[in-house]
Amino acid sequence: MRYESIAIHGGKTEDSGKGAVNYPVYLSSTFIQPSLEEFQEFAYTRGGNPTRSHVEKLVADLEGAKYGLALASGMAATSLVFGLLKQGDKVLINNNVYGGTWRYVSNIFSLHGIEYEVIANFNEYDFEQADSNVKMIFLETPSNPLLEVTDIRKISKAAKARDILTVVDNTFLTSYFQKPLDLGADIVVYSATKYYAGHSDILAGLVVLNDDELYRQLKFLQNTYGGILSPTDSFLLTRGIKTLSLRLDKHQKNALTVAKFLKAHPAVKDVYYPGLESHKNYDLQRAQATGDGGVLSLRLQDGWDTSKFAKELKIFDLAVSLGGVESLICHPATMTHESYAKELQEQIGIDSKLLRLAIGIEHEDDLLEDLANALDKAKL
Ligand SMILES: Cc1ncc(COP(=O)(O)O)c(C=O)c1O
């Protein structure tokens, strides 16, 4: 089956023989054991629940992978993977990742004796200079919020040669547009809150991988930490995934239209979107992904007021998050990326003028009219 069909028919498992077209919600915390000597697949929902197993299998099927794990949020998924690290290990991370990931790395690692290093241009990184205790590489590509693209193939190959795990946060593209495991990565994490769920209604996280031993460890940690996706949210995530490809095609079409419009507008100084030919990683993005997603960032020229522009928008709500059907605008420096120290923000380009747009699936003309109108009003 092809991706769109797997999204609808994948993950199929036994549903107690009742013939429901939708996999049911098993709202049960505990499951009856046949006898003292006999054990069955499900015992207690933290360890496993049929509705969660269904969506875990579905996301693995979509990625052509062996295993999926569903967590209560994207950060629960990222934390789970960081749980593989031991005291003395070191992690290399690209330089603009989601603020919550940065909050974890910069506050929690040191408590456990784990080191990290931020790599400014990973595509040019020379692995000969990597310390011998580097055990994991954590990449977010395209990055958040500057949409920089990191070469998954090149980096995971060099990492593998040194027994270093490559982890990719694939939230911005999903497996519909990019399959990091096929490019050589070991583990993929997602905030499924975003495109997978797709309707800004639930929080969810996913981990997808092929390796049996890593899966055994992560499954153990999932049951031990307990940050699992609930049965009801597993159902809603499954429902969202059925329309993932349709939505992403539209998000992307709208995003490219908006990016081109902004690029040509005299009020706009910078536009960051990997689908624009002017983007510095345009070719690399084509080499490793089949799409560019629905997020872009911009800066206005000096003669325009950034705050007024955000305020005058009628369709774009000022809110964090992305990947829902509605268009959103956010100010990374004070919203999604406020966990970065001011100097670090400036150093990596998250300044007070940067705005991030999450493009929804509204009619593109309405989006363009809204943007044009707000830009007019924001002129000083
Ligand atoms: C790229 C990326 N990774 C991870 C996360 C964390 O996900 P969640 O909010 O579901 O915990 C986010 C949330 O915005 C994100 O944008």
The ligand as an SDF file (V2000), in Angstrom:
LIG
                    3D

 16 16  0  0  0  0  0  0  0  0999 V2000
    9.7820   20.7960   16.4390 C   0  0  0  0  0  0  0  0  0  0  0  0
    9.1130   20.5100   17.7360 C   0  0  0  0  0  0  0  0  0  0  0  0
    9.5250   19.4690   18.4780 N   0  0  0  0  0  0  0  0  0  0  0  0
    8.9510   19.1630   19.6700 C   0  0  0  0  0  0  0  0  0  0  0  0
    7.9320   19.9440   20.1780 C   0  0  0  0  0  0  0  0  0  0  0  0
    7.3300   19.5910   21.4990 C   0  0  0  0  0  0  0  0  0  0  0  0
    6.0680   19.0180   21.3280 O   0  0  0  0  0  0  0  0  0  0  0  0
    4.8720   19.0930   22.3770 P   0  0  0  0  0  0  0  0  0  0  0  0
    4.4470   20.5300   22.4720 O   0  0  0  0  0  0  0  0  0  0  0  0
    3.8420   18.1900   21.7820 O   0  0  0  0  0  0  0  0  0  0  0  0
    5.3990   18.6050   23.6860 O   0  0  0  0  0  0  0  0  0  0  0  0
    7.4600   21.0340   19.4410 C   0  0  0  0  0  0  0  0  0  0  0  0
    6.3650   21.8760   19.9720 C   0  0  0  0  0  0  0  0  0  0  0  0
    6.1310   22.9770   19.5190 O   0  0  0  0  0  0  0  0  0  0  0  0
    8.0790   21.3280   18.1960 C   0  0  0  0  0  0  0  0  0  0  0  0
    7.6860   22.3840   17.4500 O   0  0  0  0  0  0  0  0  0  0  0  0
  1  2  1  0
  2  3  1  0
  2 15  2  0
  3  4  2  0
  4  5  1  0
  5  6  1  0
  5 12  2  0
  6  7  1  0
  7  8  1  0
  8  9  2  0
  8 10  1  0
  8 11  1  0
 12 13  1  0
 12 15  1  0
 13 14  2  0
 15 16  1  0
M  END
$$$$
